[in-house]
């Protein structure tokens, strides 16, 4: 099976979910018309990864200005029950394309936010959501932690999908939770634009014998609206270089890494390559040594099977 995929290395319209959705719609229609069956957007693309902001926090103190910034950020975040998700579902159906979208998620029953990854199908709409189980560093000020129910996988028409966000990918057992579900297309939205991230993506591809799609944004200080950019202080103009990359199950780079500009990486994946490379190494098969090691991800759900795909066994 051959599958054309695209990674969107673009900037959002920061703190403006409506204009960001409008930008997304233009991109989705364009690349769906060029034959992409899967299009992926970076970590917290809606309403933007808040790089450089302190939200007025120090150990032992918060500021009213920081609280207002948090409120603005929350107001432009996405509620899964809201109209924004329905809009993305309709777009996926219209263009017959799978969408993987990084968002900051709000829930109307409490004030906490989550760094989330939406899986949207042209068949079912919203298949499910992965919420980051461990925000990194100062991210913990704005994003709560999720639990094992967030370690989701999906059997779809285009293969078995799953993945982790940014530095979750440095958690060996979180990766194992994905491998044991047989993920074929491993999705890794990120905000890490260092050269070493490419090595991480290649390692995961070799370890999991899966295709790995690492998607980042390109972002400069000047892209922030003036009312927010003035709060940043001394930060470099080039805030995020990008580095999106697509890697084969053999660890070979198929497209990218793309640095220092916006763009969309496109590659054609041959899903038969996954089985061929299990001859050499299978992390949950003949290399697992279940007589020595035991692993359980508490609360991890069974793989969700898209309508029309028939039963599968994890």
N, C-alpha and C positions, 0 to 999 in steps of 0.2 A: 504494500500500500504506500503510495506517494502522497505527501501532505505538504502544502505550501503554507508557511507560517511567517508572521511579521512581528517585530519588536519595535514599539514606538518610543524612540528616544527624543521626546519633546518636553517642553515646559508647560505646566498648566497656567491658567489665568489665576494667579495666586489669590486665595481667600474669596474666590468668586465661582461657586459651583455651576451657576447657570452658564456663564461664558465658557467655562472649561468643558461642560457638556456639549455646547455648540461646536467647540473646536474638535472634540472627540468625534462627533457625528460626521464632520467633514472628512476626517482621517479614515474612519471606518468605511464609509461609502467608497472612498477612493481605492483603498487597498483590498476591499472585498471585490471590487470591479476588476482588480488586477489578479484575482484568483486566490487570495489568501483565505484559508478556512479557519485559521486561528490568528487573532491579533491580541497582543499583550501590551498593557500599559504599566508604568513604573509604580513603585511603592508610594502610597498616599498621593496618587496623581490628583485625586479630588479630596480636599481642596488645595493640596500642595504639601510637600514635605517641609516642615517649618525649620529649615536649616538656619542656624545662627541665632535663633531666638532663645532667650532665657525665661520668658514668661514671668519676669519679675521675681524669680525665686533665688534665694540663697538659703543655706542651712539656717533654719530658725526664723525666716522672714519671707513674706510675700508682699507684693505691692498692688495697689488698686489698678494701676496701669496694666500690670501683668494679668490681673483677673479679667480686665476688659478684653485684652488680647485673646485670652482663652475663650471668653464668651463669643467673640467674633469668629474664632476658629471653629467652635462647636456649632454655631449657627450655619456655617457653610459646609459642615460635615454631612454625611449621608445616613439616613434612617432607612433600613431595609424595607420598611413598610411604606416608604414615601414614594412620590411620583418619579424621582430620578431613576430608581431601579426599574420601574415599569417602562420608562423611556428607553433604557438600555436593552431591556428584553425585546421591545418592539423593533429596535434597530437590528438586533441579532436575527430575529425572525425575517425581517424584510430583506436582509442581505445574506441570509443563510451562512452565518459566520459565528464561530465561538469567540467570546470575549473574556479575557482575564484582566481584571481592573483593580489596581491598588487604590484603596480609599481610606480615609479616616471615618470610622463608623460611630454614630451616636445611637443610643437607645433611649426611648422615651420614659423608661421606668427608672432610670438613674442618670447621674451626670457624667459618669466615666466615659471615656472614649477608647476605641480600639483601633489599632493598625490592622487593617483587614484586606483580604484578597477575595474578590468576587469571581465566581465561575458562572458564566452565563451562556446558555445553550440556545441555539435556534429551534430546538425541539421542545424543551421544557421551560425555557426561561432561566430563572435563577436556580442553578443546581445546588449551590451551597456556598459557604463562606469559611475561609481559614482566617482566624484571628491570631495575631502574633502572641506566642506563649511566653516570650521574654523580651520586652523592650530593652534596648541597649542604653546604658549611661543615662543622660538627661532626658531621653525619651520617656523614662518612667514617670516624669512629672506630668506628662499629658496623656499617656496611653496606659491602660490597665493591662494585666496579664490574663490570657485565656487559659483554658484547661484542655484535657485530652480530647474532648469532643470536637476541638478545632482541627484535629489532625485528619483532615478529610481527603478522600480520593474518589474519583469518578470514572466509571466505565462508560465511554461515549463512542459515538460513530467514528471519531478520529483517533481513538486510542484511550489508554488509561491515563488520566491526568491527576497530578498532585504536586505539592511543593511547599516551600517554606520562604519566609520573608527575611531578607538581609542577613543579619548575624545569627539568626536561628540556624542558618546553614553551617555554622561552626559547631553546632551541638550534635555530636556523633549519634546519640540515641534518638534525637528528633529525625535525623536522616534515616536511621534504621527503621523508624516507624513508617516512613514513606516506602522504603525498599520492600518491607515485608508485605505491603499491599500491591506490589508488582507495578509500580509507577513506570510508565513508558515515556511520557513527556513530563519532565520535572521542571517546574516553573519557579523562578527565583527573582522576584522583583526586589530591588535594592536601592539604597542611597549611597553605597560604597563605590567610589570612583577610582580607587587606587589600582595600580597596575597588578597587585597581588590578587585582586578579585578574579581576574581571568584564570589564574592558577587554581583558585577555589572551584570555579565552575568546571574546569577540566578534571579536577580530582573527583568531583561528584559524578561526572559522566562515566569515568573509568570505574569508580566504586560501585555505582548502581547499574552500570551497563544500560543507560537510558540516554535519551536526548535531554540536554539541559539548556534552558532558555533563561539567560540572565538579563534583566531589563532595568535600565537606569534612566534618569532624566538628565538633560543638559540644562544647566541653570546658572545664570549670572546675577550678581547683586542688582543690576539695573532692571531686572525683570520683576522685582518686587514693586508693588504700588508705593508711591512716595510716602504715604501715611504710615506704612509699615517698615519700609526700607530705612527710614531715619532712626529706627530703634536698634539697628543692628550694631552700630559702632564700627570698630576697626575689624573688618573682614575682607578677604580678597575679593576682587571683582568676579573672578571665575570661581563660583561656589561649588559647582559640581561638574566635572569633566565628562561624565557619561560612562562609557566603557561597556555598553551592551554587547552581548556575545551569544552566539549559538554554537553548541558543541555536540559532536556525535558520540555514540556509545563507546567509541574507541578513543575518546579524548581529543579528537581532531577538531580544530576550529573551522566551522563551516561558514561563518560570517562574523565580521568584527575582529577584535573589539573596536567600537566606534568611539573616538574621543574628540572632545573640543568642538563639537558642533551638533546641531539637531539633525535628525534623520530617522529613517525606518530601515532596520535590517531585515532582509528577506532571505529565506533559505527553503529548499525543498528537502523534506525528511523522508527517508526510506525506512518505514517502520520494520521491515523484514530484517534490517541490520541489527535490531535488538537481539533477536533470537540467535543470529549468527555469532554474535560476540559473547553469548552466554557459554559457548564452548570453552572459552579461555577462563572465564571467571563468573561466578554467580554468588553474590553476597548472601542471598537467602536460600541458596540451593546447595550445590556440592562443596562450597566453601564455608558453609554456615557452622558446621561442627556442633549440631544440636545435642550431642552427647556430652559436651563440655559447657556450652553457654546457653543461658535462658534469657529471653527478653519479653517484656510485656509493657505496652503503652496503655496505662490505665485510662479507661473511658474512650479510647479511640473507636470511632464508629466503623461499621462494615462499609465496604465500598458501595457508593450509590450507583445503581445501574440505570442509565438513561433509558427511556421508553424505546422499545424496539430492539434492545441489545441482548435480551435473553439472560438467563441466570449465569452468574460467575461465582467462583470460589476464591476467597482470599487465601 
